[in-house]
Amino acid sequence: MSRISIISKTFSGLYICISLVLCSTIFSVSAFGFEKTFINSLEMEFTLIQPGTFTMGSPPDEPYRGSSEVRHRVSISRPFYMQTTEVTLKQWRSLMGRRLLFRRKGSDNMPVTQVSWFDCMEFIKRLNRLGEEKYRLPTEAEWEYAARAGTQSAFIWGDTIDCEKAMYGNNRLKNDVCQLYIKSIGIEIDQPAPAKSYQPNLWGLYDMHGNVWEWCMDWYGVFDKNSVTDPKGPDSGTMRIRRGGSWFKHGHSCRSANRSLGHPATRYRTTGFRLVRDIR
């Protein structure tokens, strides 16, 4: 083979390689070309969650498993932004004033609690009126997908709860199992922890296990055993979904698959919320 032919083939192969890299890069940018994190005018931080498929629910042998945690495959078809922390007191007050919270004390970076699902809807309505982006509560499927961050264990770190990894058991009357550790790191007892007091999960989300329960968009309902894409729960109901567990009681309530429910008008002192920012 002549030297010219070898050089020609070499450049041809190099061209193909470069073309493939460029095509791959262009596809990557066009499909997922969004900034990894985003901070809005209320200083709410969001991180990009890529689409994917996961197994929602828990295996039959998971300790403390609830009967409603039916395992099924769920596909999340579009990327979205999830708030890295629960909505804080500062963020709430900057938009809503002190309405509903005149008795609530705490530092600016404490998660807001004692807000009903309807209160969350009012917060979202006002936030969307600013015209910056479109926000909403996460669906239950989005919440569990983000909480698991690619894992299938009961918790992001494994199958056993740990006082050093999540805020729970911080109630001297109900469950004080973690209070010695909580005191040792300078967090007050009988209440949630300030935002980012514990390590985030693999996708940069804080307190998906414990701290405060979080409202989701869905009505409570029975899972379908079949594979589904972007489920949004039943069309109607009487109770809304809460996820994540809280500081108030047991660690097993903080499992990724654990489901809780509440009347949308109730203002629980253990319950707050975090938002999703849609990608247009």
N, C-alpha and C positions, 0 to 999 in steps of 0.2 A: 504493500500500500504506500502511495506517495506521501511525502511530508505535507503537501498541500491538502490531501484528502484527510489526513489525521487532524490537521489544524481545523479544517472545515467541520469535521465531526465533533471536535472538542468544543468549538464555539457554538455549534448547534445544540450540543448537550447542555452547555452552560446557559444558553438562551432559554432552553426548556425549563431548567432548574429555576432561573430567575423569574420566568413567567409564572411558574407554579407558586413561588413564594409571594410574588406580587398579587396574584389572584387570591391566594389564601389570605393575605393581609387585607385586601380590598373587601373580601367576603366578611372577614372578621370585623372590620370597621363598620361595614354597612349593616351587619346583623346585630353586633353588640357594641357599636361605637359610642358608648355613653361613658361619661365620667364615673369613676368608681365610687366617689362619695359626693355628697351635695349638702350644702348648708343653706337654709332659707333665712328670711329676714327676722324670724323669731329665734334664730340660733338653734333650730332643730336640725340635727345631723341625720343624714340618710345614707345607706350603703346599697350598692347595686346587687340585686339577687338575680342570678341568671336562670333561665328556664331549665326544666329537667323533669325527670320522673322518679318517684320514690314510693315506698310502701308505707301507707298511712295506717295508723292503728298499732296494736301491740300483739305479740305472739301469745298463744294461750297459756304459756308457762311464766309469763312476766309477773312477778309479785305485785299484788295490789291491783291487778288489771281489772278494769271495769267491763261489764258485759257489752257496753256500747262501743268498745274500742275494736270494732271489726276490721280486720286487716284487708286492705285492697290497694290496688295500684292507682296512683294518681299522677297525671301529667300536668305540669304547669307550663303553659305554652308560650308565655310572653315574659320578658324580663320586667322587673319592677324594683322600686326603691322601698326599703323597709327602714323605719326610724331605728337608729342604733340603741336608743334608750326609750323608756317610757316617757310620755309627756311630763315635763317637770312643772313645779309650782311657778317658776319664773315664766315659762312659756305660756302656761294657762293664764296667769294674771296679766301678761302683756297684751293678751287678746280679749280676755273676758272680764278684766278687772278683778275685784274680790268677790264677785257674785258667787254664792253658795259656799264660799271658803272663809267667811269672816271669823270662824272659830279655828281655822286650820293654821297651826304654826309650823315653822320649819324653814330650813335654808332653801335658797332658790333652786338648788339642784336635787331636791327631794322629789320623788314621783308624786304627781297629783293623785289623790284618792277621794273617795266619797263622791264620785261623779257617776251618774247613771249613764246607761247607753244613750238615752235621749240627750243628756248633757253633752256627750261626745259628739252627737250629730250636730248640735248647735255650734260647738267649737269648730268642727269641720266646715260648716256652712260659712262661718265668719272668716275662716282661713281662706277658703276658696274665693270669697268675695274680694280678697286682695288682688286677685288676678295674676298671681305669680305662677302657680302650678295647680294641678288637680290632686286633691288629697281625699283619703277615705280610710275606714278601718280595714284591716286585712280580713280576707276570708279565713275560715278555719283551716282550710287546706294550705293556704299560703303561710299561715302562722306555723303550722307543724312542719312544713317543708323548710322554712327558714330556721326554726328551732333546732331541727335535726342536723342541718348543715352537712348532709351527706352521710350521717351515721344512722344505725338501726338499733343502738343500745337504748336502755331506758333513759339515760341521761347522756349529754354530749360527750362526757368523759368515760362512760362505762355504765355498769348496771347497779352501782351502789352510790347512794347519796353521800355527800361530804360537806360538813359545815364550812370548810375553807373555800368551797367552790360555788356556793349558792346561799342566799338569804332565806332561811326557814328556821323553825324552832326558836323563835325570838319572842315568846310570850310566857311570862312568868306564871300565869294562871292556867294556860292550856298546854303548852309545850315549850320547855325552856332548854332543850337539849343542846342548843348551840350558843347559849348566852355567855358562857365562859370565853369562847373564842371571839364572839362578837364584841365583848368588852375589851378583849386584848388588842383589837385593831382599832379601838376608839370610836366604834359605832354605838349609838344609844340603843338601849333595850326597849322592847315593847313597841316597836315601830319598824317601818321599812328602812332600807339603807339608801343613802344618796346615790344618784346615778353614777355608774362606772366604779362602784366600790369593789366589785368582783371582776374576774377576768371574762372577756367576751368569748363567744363561741368561734368556731373556725371561719365564720363568715362576718365577723366583726360586730355581732349583736350582743348586747349586754342584758343580763337578767331575764333571759328566756326561761330559765329555771328559777322560780322563787321571786322574792321581793314583793311584787303585787300581782294579783290576778289581772288579766288583760281582756277587755271586751273585744270580741270579734264581730264581724258583720252578720254572720249566719244566725238564723233561727235554729234552735236545737232540733235534731232529727236523727233517724236511724241511718247508718251508713249503708250504701249499696255495696255488695260484695264484688260487683263487676268493676272493671277498669273504667275510670272516668277522666275527663279532661276539664280543668278549671271549674271544679264544682263550687256551687254557691249556697248549698244547703236547701232546705225546703222553702217553698214560696210563702209560707205563712206559719205561724206558731204562737206560743204564749211565752216562751223563754228564749233568751239569747245566749249564745255560747260565751264562756269565759275560759281562758287558757293560762297555764304557766305556774299555778300554785302561788303561795305568798309567804310572808314572814310569820304569819299568824300560827300555823300549826305544823303538820307533818311533812317530812321530806318526800314521801311517796306521792304526794299531790303535785309535786314539781316535775313528774315524769313527762317526757316529750309527748306521749300519747294520751295523757290524762285529760279527760273532758269534764268541765263543770258548766253549770247553767245558772242563769239568774233572770229575774224579771227586769225588763229594760228600764223600768222606772225606779228601781231600787238603787240607793247610794250606799254601797258597801264600803266600810273603812279599809278593807283589804284590796280594793279593786281600782285600777286605773286603766290606761290604754296607751298604745303607740299607734302611729299612723303608717300608711302606705302612700307613697307618691306615685301616681300612674305615669307611665312613659307614653307620650303622645306620638 
